[in-house]
Amino acid sequence: MLLFYFVVGICIGSFLNVVIFRMPIMLQRKWHKEGVDILNLPPDEYKKIDQYPDLFNLFMPKSSCFNCNTPIKYIFNIPILGYFLSHTRCWSCKKPIPIQYPLVEILTGCLFLYIGYLHYDIYYTLSLMIFVSFVLVIIFIDAQTFYLPHELTTPFALIGVLCNLRGMISGGLLNSIIGGFIGYFSLWIINFIYNLITKKNGMGHGDFRFLSGILIWVGISGFIPIVFISSLLGISYFIVLYLLKKIKLSQAIPFGPFLGVASIIVLFSNKYFVL
Ligand SMILES: [Zn+2]
């Protein structure tokens, strides 16, 4: 049974990889088109801004190499195995396949396995799987692009409300609603004060919305542990990068990945953290 959860996890992870890769490209196209529309530029200003086909969404075209666009053979599309069967390179252009692909699949597989091991009822199990899938996608997209799009955080929050109508995860709908408000406005206030002092934005609205969504899922009791753990992780990561001279003091790092990791830690250990 646990193996079943793991296999479902790596297959879902394979789809999450598609979302992580394609969604930023779809967003860039959308923003570019909106920009052209708003500025009232002639239609030919809408030139292709990437090398991908015109029809490009989460399901079309079929998976192809991110570098040379050659369609990937079915055998190499098998989660995890395909990565090793193709000797970690595209079979056509020999460009190395990013390690992120098998990593996301293995991570999703392990998290789903753990959810199966917790042995909750089917609704709780499915809810946790949806939570983990959204959080993983957001972590990787934010880490790579600094985008934390509302196209992800809004459905994430809304599904969180649905799953908690009877307080299945947060312990009560009121817990979720208060969590959602506090999550948004706590970071908003921190950023407002930071902005008054430094005239810069320390965080984006995406971070506010993401923490809001997370607390709708886990409830207000997750607020202090999640903010504490994510700040600790973020600051430690920054210090390590700084000591390795890979980042300057003035440079920013995305905060979403740390919020995401902290939310998974807290959700899966909430019996220790409930305040
Ligand atoms: Zn290729």
Boltz pocket constraint, residues with backbone or C-beta under 6 A from the ligand:
constraints:
  - pocket:
      binder: B
      contacts: [[A, 65], [A, 66], [A, 67], [A, 68], [A, 69], [A, 70], [A, 90], [A, 91], [A, 92], [A, 93], [A, 94], [A, 95]]
      max_distance: 6.0
